[in-house]
């Protein structure tokens, strides 16, 4: 049996976190490892939750950067914005999910079940 992917949800918008938590909890292969809603100090403590991936709201990224994360960080936003995407990837994020119109897209991006290019701008090495 495959190990579940541990996801930390980071963002200041409680309603977005609740929606993402529900989607992740109902997805096969994903598990919510925790949530963070505060500033940079809280963000730096994400590592103790031992995530495989961090889903971070763009607003939190814009204020605090990605922090000291050892897990890949996917930045999510309410609407597609090319400038946000560029800033996120330049700021160290693994990728940018341009819209939360369909939360299932986020789940599929995390799982890698859907073609990543459709949902996420991925950092190229």
N, C-alpha and C positions, 0 to 999 in steps of 0.2 A: 504494500500500500504506500502510495506517495505521501510525503509529508506536506501538510498544508502550508501555503505561503502566508507568512505573518505580516500583516499590514498595519501600519500606524497612520491614523488620519489626523492631519494637522491643519487647523484653520480657525479663524476667529468667528466665522459664521456658524452658530449652533445648528441652524436648520440644515445647512449643507452637510455638516458632520453627521447629523442624525440620518439623513438620506443615504449618505455614503456608507455609514455603519450598517444600515439595513440591507443595502445591496450586497456588501461584502459578506455579511453574516449568512445570507441566503445563497451565496455562490459556492458551488462545489469546488474545493481546492483552496479556498481562501479563509483566513481567520483574522479577526480584528485583534491585534496585540495591544492596542491602546489608542487613546486620543490625546491630543495636545491642543490647547486653545489660547495659550498665553504667549509671552514674549520669548526673547532669545534664551533666557535661563532655562525655561521649560523645554525649549527646542533642543538645547544641548543635552538634556537628560533623556532624549528619545532612545539612545543607545541601550539604556538599561532595560528597555522593553524588548530588546533583541529582534527588531523587525527585519524582514527580508526586503521590504520596500516601504517607503514613506510617501503617502499621498499628501501633498501640501497645497493649500489654497494660495493663489498668486499674491493676494494681499499680505499674507504672512511672509512669503518669500521676499516681497518688495521691502518690507520693514526690517527683516532680520537676516536675509540671505538663507542659505540652506543649513546653516549651523555646521556643527562638527559631526556630520553623518557618515557612518561607514556603509550604510545601506543605500541603494540607488533612490533618488528622489524624483518623483513625477509631480510636476506642478499642474494643478487643475484651475480652470477659470470658468466663469459663468458664460463668457462669450469668447469667440475666436478673436484673437488679436495678434497679428504677426510680430509687432514690436515686443509684446509680452513674451512670445515664444522665443525670440532672439535673446532677450534679456535673461530668461530662465536658463537656457542652455549655456549662454556665456557665463552665467553665475554659478555653474557647476551642476545644474540639474541634469538628470539622465534624459528627461524629455518633458514635453508640455502637452497636456490634454486640452484642446482648444474650446471645448464646450461641454457643459453638463446637461444638455437637453435630454440626453439619454444616458442615465447612470450606468446602464448595461455596457456602454462603450468603455467606461472606466474599468469595469470588472474584466471585460475582454482584453483590454490593454494590459492589465496587470497579469492576467493568466497567460497572455501571449496566444490566445485562441484565435484572435482575429488578426488580419494583417495590420501590423503596427502603423504602417504609413497612413492608413485611413483615419486613425484616431490621434496620432501622436507624432510630434516632431522629435526624432531621436538624435541625440548627440552623436556625431561621427568622430571617430578617432583618427 
